[in-house]
Amino acid sequence: MDDHQVKDLMTTINCTECGRRYEAGDIGIVYHQQELWFISVSCRNCGARGLVAALIKEGSNAPVITDLTPEELARFSEAAPVSADDVLDVHLFLEGFDGNFGAQFES
Protein backbone atom coordinates (compact mmCIF):
# COMPACT_ATOMS: atom_id res chain seq x y z
CA MET A 1 0.00 0.00 0.00
CA ASP A 2 1.38 3.42 -0.87
CA ASP A 3 0.98 6.84 0.79
CA HIS A 4 -1.82 7.89 -1.57
CA GLN A 5 -3.89 4.78 -0.78
CA VAL A 6 -3.41 5.29 2.97
CA LYS A 7 -4.54 8.92 2.66
CA ASP A 8 -7.60 7.77 0.69
CA LEU A 9 -8.36 5.30 3.46
CA MET A 10 -8.02 8.01 6.11
CA THR A 11 -10.52 10.26 4.31
CA THR A 12 -13.21 7.84 5.49
CA ILE A 13 -12.52 8.87 9.11
CA ASN A 14 -14.09 11.78 10.97
CA CYS A 15 -12.52 14.18 13.45
CA THR A 16 -13.11 12.95 17.00
CA GLU A 17 -13.79 16.51 18.20
CA CYS A 18 -16.25 17.94 15.67
CA GLY A 19 -17.14 15.00 13.41
CA ARG A 20 -15.93 16.60 10.16
CA ARG A 21 -14.51 14.12 7.65
CA TYR A 22 -10.80 14.49 6.96
CA GLU A 23 -9.66 15.47 3.47
CA ALA A 24 -6.41 14.35 1.84
CA GLY A 25 -4.78 17.70 2.68
CA ASP A 26 -5.52 17.14 6.38
CA ILE A 27 -3.50 13.92 6.46
CA GLY A 28 0.24 13.45 6.60
CA ILE A 29 2.28 10.26 6.62
CA VAL A 30 4.76 10.55 9.49
CA TYR A 31 6.41 7.14 9.23
CA HIS A 32 5.74 3.65 8.00
CA GLN A 33 7.54 0.34 8.00
CA GLN A 34 5.90 -2.69 6.46
CA GLU A 35 2.34 -2.80 7.87
CA LEU A 36 2.83 -0.19 10.63
CA TRP A 37 1.84 3.39 9.75
CA PHE A 38 1.97 6.58 11.82
CA ILE A 39 -0.34 9.20 10.34
CA SER A 40 -0.92 12.81 11.46
CA VAL A 41 -4.37 14.35 11.09
CA SER A 42 -5.39 17.98 11.45
CA CYS A 43 -9.00 19.15 11.32
CA ARG A 44 -9.62 22.23 9.17
CA ASN A 45 -12.90 22.86 10.97
CA CYS A 46 -11.97 22.86 14.66
CA GLY A 47 -8.15 22.74 14.56
CA ALA A 48 -7.88 19.47 16.50
CA ARG A 49 -4.74 17.51 15.74
CA GLY A 50 -3.96 13.87 16.29
CA LEU A 51 -1.59 11.02 15.60
CA VAL A 52 -2.96 7.73 14.33
CA ALA A 53 -1.04 4.46 14.60
CA ALA A 54 -2.43 1.82 12.26
CA LEU A 55 -1.63 -1.69 11.13
CA ILE A 56 -2.68 -1.93 7.51
CA LYS A 57 -2.48 -5.38 5.97
CA GLU A 58 -2.76 -5.65 2.22
CA GLY A 59 -4.76 -8.44 0.69
CA SER A 60 -6.73 -9.20 3.83
CA ASN A 61 -10.46 -8.91 3.37
CA ALA A 62 -12.67 -8.03 6.28
CA PRO A 63 -15.53 -10.45 6.83
CA VAL A 64 -18.91 -9.41 5.47
CA ILE A 65 -21.30 -8.55 8.29
CA THR A 66 -24.88 -8.75 7.13
CA ASP A 67 -28.33 -9.87 8.15
CA LEU A 68 -28.94 -11.32 4.67
CA THR A 69 -29.24 -15.06 4.26
CA PRO A 70 -26.53 -16.74 2.14
CA GLU A 71 -29.10 -17.10 -0.66
CA GLU A 72 -30.01 -13.39 -0.53
CA LEU A 73 -26.34 -12.41 -0.44
CA ALA A 74 -25.63 -14.53 -3.54
CA ARG A 75 -28.64 -13.09 -5.38
CA PHE A 76 -27.76 -9.46 -4.62
CA SER A 77 -24.05 -9.92 -5.33
CA GLU A 78 -25.00 -10.95 -8.90
CA ALA A 79 -27.41 -8.04 -9.38
CA ALA A 80 -26.56 -5.06 -11.55
CA PRO A 81 -25.24 -2.02 -9.66
CA VAL A 82 -27.63 0.80 -8.85
CA SER A 83 -27.54 3.28 -11.71
CA ALA A 84 -28.13 7.03 -11.82
CA ASP A 85 -31.45 6.29 -13.54
CA ASP A 86 -32.46 4.03 -10.63
CA VAL A 87 -31.75 6.83 -8.17
CA LEU A 88 -33.69 9.32 -10.31
CA ASP A 89 -36.67 6.92 -10.50
CA VAL A 90 -36.77 6.62 -6.71
CA HIS A 91 -36.43 10.38 -6.33
CA LEU A 92 -39.35 11.00 -8.70
CA PHE A 93 -41.43 8.37 -6.93
CA LEU A 94 -40.76 9.87 -3.51
CA GLU A 95 -41.62 13.39 -4.69
CA GLY A 96 -45.22 12.33 -5.13
CA PHE A 97 -45.37 9.67 -2.40
CA ASP A 98 -47.90 10.38 0.33
CA GLY A 99 -46.51 7.85 2.82
CA ASN A 100 -49.27 5.28 2.29
CA PHE A 101 -47.30 2.05 1.88
CA GLY A 102 -50.47 -0.04 1.99
CA ALA A 103 -51.72 1.54 -1.22
CA GLN A 104 -48.48 0.56 -2.96
CA PHE A 105 -49.12 -3.14 -2.34
CA GLU A 106 -52.85 -3.28 -3.09
CA SER A 107 -53.85 -4.90 -6.36
Buried (B, 14 or more C-beta within 10 A) or exposed (E): BEEEEBBEBBBEBEBEEEEBEBEEEBBBBEEBEEEEBBBBBBBEEEEBEBEBEEEBEEEEEEEEEEEEEEEEEEEEEEEEEEEEEEEEEEEEEEEEEEEEEEEEEEE
